[in-house]
Amino acid sequence: MKLKRGDKIFLSERGHNGFFYPTDRSLNLGCDVDANVLSWIGGGDKIAVTILENTSAHDWFKKVEVVGPVWINRSDIIKS
């Protein structure tokens, strides 16, 4: 799937038993990027995806290099 510049992604955190979970911290992508949907259960209203390491994204204050799985809203998938 393709994520577009400006799309909102959510960062991961490690939780129970070392599993990744979505955080409330969101960033906006700085460029278009290919994403692979992961077949992970959980995440509530979010879906886990992988994107290229060191993809640029930004929050209101600074540019952030994204590493590891990220999450997108399930409703954003349905719209595309």
C-alpha positions in Angstrom: 0.0 0.0 0.0 1.1 3.6 -0.4 1.0 6.2 2.3 1.1 9.8 1.2 3.0 12.8 2.4 1.0 14.4 5.3 -0.7 11.1 6.3 -0.8 10.6 10.1 1.1 7.7 11.6 1.4 6.6 15.2 4.6 5.5 16.8 5.1 2.1 18.7 6.1 1.3 22.2 7.0 -2.1 23.7 4.6 -3.4 26.2 3.4 -6.7 27.7 5.6 -9.7 26.7 7.7 -7.4 24.4 4.9 -6.8 21.9 4.5 -3.5 20.1 1.5 -1.3 20.8 0.4 2.0 19.3 1.0 5.2 21.2 -1.0 8.3 21.2 2.0 10.2 19.7 1.3 11.0 16.0 3.5 12.3 13.3 2.8 13.4 9.7 4.8 11.7 6.9 7.3 14.0 5.1 7.1 12.1 1.9 5.2 9.4 0.0 6.2 5.9 1.2 5.4 2.2 0.5 4.0 0.4 3.5 3.4 -3.3 4.2 0.5 -4.2 6.4 1.4 -6.6 9.3 -1.0 -9.3 10.3 -0.9 -8.4 13.9 -3.9 -8.7 16.2 -4.8 -6.0 18.6 -4.1 -2.3 18.2 -7.8 -1.4 18.6 -8.7 1.1 15.9 -5.2 1.1 14.4 -3.3 -1.3 12.0 0.4 -2.0 12.2 2.5 -1.3 9.1 6.2 -1.3 8.3 7.7 1.5 6.3 11.3 2.1 5.2 13.7 2.8 8.1 14.6 6.4 8.6 11.5 7.7 6.8 11.1 11.3 7.6 8.1 12.5 9.5 7.4 15.6 11.6 5.4 16.7 14.5 4.6 20.4 15.3 8.1 21.1 16.5 10.7 19.0 14.7 11.6 16.4 12.0 11.7 12.9 13.4 13.4 9.8 11.9 10.9 6.9 12.2 12.3 3.4 13.0 10.3 0.2 13.6 6.6 -0.6 13.0 4.2 2.3 13.0 0.4 2.4 13.1 -2.3 4.0 11.0 -6.0 4.4 11.7 -8.1 1.5 10.4 -10.6 4.1 9.0 -7.8 5.5 6.8 -7.4 2.1 5.1 -11.1 1.9 4.3 -11.1 5.4 2.7 -8.2 4.5 0.3 
